[in-house]
């Protein structure tokens, strides 16, 4: 998934596998690095925010993401 604005030297490339973010390349504006890093490190299922993920945390409904992952964790604990 790639987002680029050449006029302001802004480039983001996200690498996804099995609905999880596994890597990111940021050039220019890198403020979202922490957000992407957390998603990589936590192996979070990004299905709920995939459409807007390339634009950063401000465009993602993180409450939906957190709710889905909390529910998933609760099911895994029961099993």
C-alpha positions in Angstrom: 0.0 0.0 0.0 1.6 3.3 -1.1 0.9 7.0 -0.6 3.0 9.7 -2.2 3.0 13.4 -2.6 6.0 14.3 -4.7 5.4 18.1 -4.4 6.3 17.9 -0.7 8.6 14.9 -0.6 6.1 12.8 1.3 6.1 9.0 0.8 4.6 6.2 2.8 4.7 2.5 1.9 3.1 -0.1 4.2 3.7 -3.8 4.0 0.8 -6.1 5.0 0.5 -9.8 5.5 -2.6 -11.7 6.7 -4.3 -8.4 7.6 -1.4 -7.3 9.8 1.1 -4.5 9.3 4.5 -6.1 9.0 6.6 -3.1 7.9 6.6 0.5 6.8 8.8 2.9 4.9 8.3 6.6 5.7 10.1 9.4 3.9 9.5 13.1 4.5 6.6 13.3 7.1 7.4 10.6 9.6 5.1 11.5 12.5 3.0 8.3 12.0 6.1 6.2 12.7 5.1 5.4 16.3 1.6 4.5 15.3 2.8 2.1 12.6 5.5 0.7 14.8 2.9 -0.2 17.5 0.8 -2.0 15.0 3.8 -4.0 13.7 5.0 -4.9 17.3 1.5 -5.9 18.5 0.6 -7.9 15.4 -2.8 -6.2 15.4 -5.4 -7.3 12.9 -5.9 -4.1 10.9 -9.0 -5.3 8.9 -11.2 -2.7 10.4 -8.9 0.2 9.5 -7.2 -1.1 6.4 -8.9 1.3 4.0 -7.6 4.4 5.9 -4.4 3.0 7.4 -2.1 4.6 4.8 -3.3 8.1 6.0 -2.3 7.5 9.6 -4.0 7.3 13.0 -6.1 10.4 12.6 -8.0 8.8 9.8 -8.5 5.4 11.4 -11.3 4.5 13.8 -9.1 3.2 16.6 -12.0 2.5 18.9 -13.3 -0.1 16.5 -9.9 -1.5 16.1 -9.4 -1.8 19.9 -12.8 -3.3 20.4 -12.2 -6.0 17.8 -8.8 -6.9 19.2 -10.1 -6.9 22.8 -12.9 -9.3 21.8 -10.4 -11.5 20.0 -8.1 -11.6 23.0 -11.0 -12.5 25.3 -12.0 -15.5 23.0 -8.4 -16.7 22.8 -8.1 -16.6 26.7 -11.3 -18.8 27.0 -9.9 -21.3 24.5 
